[in-house]
Amino acid sequence: MAGIIGYGAYVPRQRIKVEEIAKVWGADAPSYKKGLMLEEKSVPAPDQDVITMSVEATRNAIKRAGIDPKEIGCIYIGSESHPYAVKPSGTVVAEAIGATPDIHCADMEFACKAGSEGMYVSFGLVTAGLVKYGLGIGADTSQGAPGDALEYSAAAGAAAFLFGKDNVVAEVRETYAYMTDTPDFWRREYEHYPKHGGRFTGEPAYFQHTLSCATGTMERAGMTPEDFTFAIFHQPNGKFPLRAALKLGFTREQIVPGWLSPRLGNTYSGASPIGLSATLDVAKPGDTILMVSYGSGSGSDGFVFEVTDKIDEVRNLAPLTTDYLDKNKIYLDYGTYAKYRGKIRKG
Amino acid sequence: MGLTTARYWREVPQRYRMEAGECTACGEIHFPPRRICMKCGKQKFETVVLPDTGKVITWTVIRVAPDEFTDLSPYAVCLVELENGVRLMSQLVDVDLDEIEMGLPVKIEFRRIREDGADGVLFYGYKVVPA
């Protein structure tokens, strides 16, 4: 059965704390920290973007898979912050890992679920036998308008997953996708920052799609929350994934390894994929994992993974997700953060 | 004058994948690759990929930068010796400038190295960060 044969994450070293943002806008930091369950978020350096983070995450995935990159037959990068409006991110990443020229490439967009889309399609092509190995990446250097609630969460990170049929680390046991037209969050062409529907992003959007997709995925797999060792849900803040998990009947303990947003922020297309990477870092052979992404617009992709014996062989072949999360952090003041994120108008 | 797109494209193997040329006659590794071996003068090379870790040999801090890098200043540029003894020049980033020292362990990371203005091509390549 096809599944993940290698995985890797990457998170920039820079961080900014909720208090540092709140003091600039006269906001009440404790209420943000409590209400959204956020402590700090990652910030990309001025020379980092979706392409650079995707390369680093993919190099980690290749180290764990131990394959020749020339045998990767497709690369799909999901993001809402591709550096170019016209020109693929995937060409640079494929060239950097040595996977060109015999490879199919497309950049994907679907708000925060673009990363899981790349995984979904890669898995499908591998299962169909059209490619030997498929590469799905979720990455974002997400933007929040200055002073907007999104500014407290919009973060940066990437995770990459190689799919194949041999030496599988986590078998894909079930997939399911749930989607409707629900305009809760968008960015029009030429606009720098996204806009959102405030509270409308909650019940009819995030929760409706996440819960429906999770339920549908479990029904198709013939499983219930008690059957899973771990679960990962999209995490636009710290509060939503916890609420979704508890509503579905999961326990807090089941989501803890992949519940990263309180100390990472919302990495958009990277969010649930990085959560999966962190969960695989601690998973044991035989563990079962439910992953449900969410992308505004709106839709969710659901996956059921079963971890194999191979996980113990590959886990330490690349940096762990928590290495990136917890080591060598560099804290920024708001001025430096604003400069790094291009929020200062120079002329 | 900045890096042209054509030159950048020609240098993709060395900038993206750290591909060097190893002289088939004497084994000397050249990075960036050369057409003639600096050691023995022969002209046949095999492509080898350089290791991604090393240490700082020496460094300097640029405080008055060329126009296109002024937003990044002050920044460090260092001479790195990789694990196989090959040396290269690189920007050293994600580091407190006061904590750079000779022998600092570093690793290669993929970064944006420059851009051709706000509407031009983005150039990617390697930089080093503390290991």
Interface residues (C-beta under 8 A of the other chain):
Chain A: R13 Q14 A45 P46 D47 Q48 D49 I51 T52 V55 E56 R59 P83 Y84 V92 E95 A96 I97 G98 N328 I330 K339
Chain B: V12 Y16 R17 D71 L72 V93 D94 D96 E109 F110 R111 R112 I113 L122 Y124 K127 V129 P130
